[in-house]
Amino acid sequence: MSAPSVAEEPEADFAVPPLRGGLHRPVRALVALAELIGAAVAILLAFLCWHRGVTPVTLVLDDGTRLEAVRNHGGWLALGIVLGTVAALLVLDAGRQVVLAVRARPRRPRATPAPDAEPAVPNSM
């Protein structure tokens, strides 16, 4: 058995079909704005949760000694951290949405060279 010759092989079609809808959608800028507003609200709530999670405690003893301490409520502090993380992810995704709204353009079909044209050879300098 021998391998088929090159002349017998069918030509492969490497043309990429265009994406339906594409990535370039200017409405993504509105999504980015909504995500930035959501991130601002999440940061505000994170600060409120953090302040609620830290409670100062003052004790006055019978002899007049004043003892001051801080009580940490772990649930509120954890919620503040989670909200801060959610805000960071929203800002990151808002940046992605803006880039896709502004920079992504639909693909243009490539011009196919004529069958008798010579292939382009890159410059090797």
N, C-alpha and C positions, 0 to 999 in steps of 0.2 A: 504494500500500500504506500502510496506517496501522498504528500500534502497537495491540496488543490493549488493551482497556480493563482497568482494575484489577479489575473484577468478574469478568473471565474468567480471571484468573491464579489458579492453585491456591495454597492456603496452604502456606507452607514450615514444616516442623517443625524448630524450632531446639532441641529438647530434647536435652541431652547424655546419652547412655547412661552408666550407672554403670560405673566401671572394675571389671574382674574382679579380685578379690583386694584391690584398693585399695593405697594406700600405707601405711596405718596397720597396721603389724604389730609388736606389742610384742617379737617375737623379734629385731627389729633392735637392741635394746638389748644383747642377748648378742653380736651381731656387732660392735657398737661396743666392747664390753669386750675381745673377742678382738683387735680392731685396736689397742687401746691397749696390750695386753700385747705384741703384735708390735712396736709402736713402741718400747716400753721395751727389748725385746731388740735391736732394730736400733740404738738409741742406745748400748747397752752394747758391741755389736760395733763400732760406729763409733769409740768411744774406744779400744778394744783395737787396732783397725787403725791408728789415728792414732799411738798410742804405738809400735807396731811399725814404722811408717814413718819414725820419727825415731831415728837411732842416734848417740849421742855417740862421737867418735873422739879418743883422746888419744895423742899421739906424744911420746916423750922422746928428745931428741937426745943425742949422745955428750958434749956439753959440759954436759948437765943442763938444757937448755932444754926447757920443757914447752909443746907446741903442742896446743891444743884446737880441735876443729871439730865440726860436726854434719853427718851424712850423711842426706840425704832419699831415701827409696825411693818413687818416684812412684806405683807400682802400689798400695801399701798406703795412701798418702794419698788417692788417687783412690777407692779402695774405701770408705774412711771417709767421704768426701764423699757418695758415692752412697748409703751406708747412712743418713746423716743426712737426705738428701733423701727417701728412702723413708719414714723415720720421720715426717717432716713431713707427707707425703701421707697416711699412715695416720691421723695425728691429725686432719687435716682431714676425712677421710672418716668417722672415728668421730663427729665432731661432726654431720655430715650424717645419719648413721644414727640418732643420738639424737633429732635434731629430727624425723625421719620417724617414729620410734617413738612419740614423745610427742604431737606437734602435728597430724599429718595425720589428718583424719577423713574418712569417706566422705561423698560429696555427697548432700545431701537433694534430692529432686525438688522443683522449684519449683511453687508453686500457680499454675495457669493461671486468668486472670481470666475471668469469665463474658462471653459474646459481647456482651451488651447493656450491660456496665459501661463507664464512661468511663475512658479511659487516665489514669494518674497523671501529673500535670505537676509537674516539680521546682520547688521554691521558688527564685525568682531574686533573693534578697536578698544 
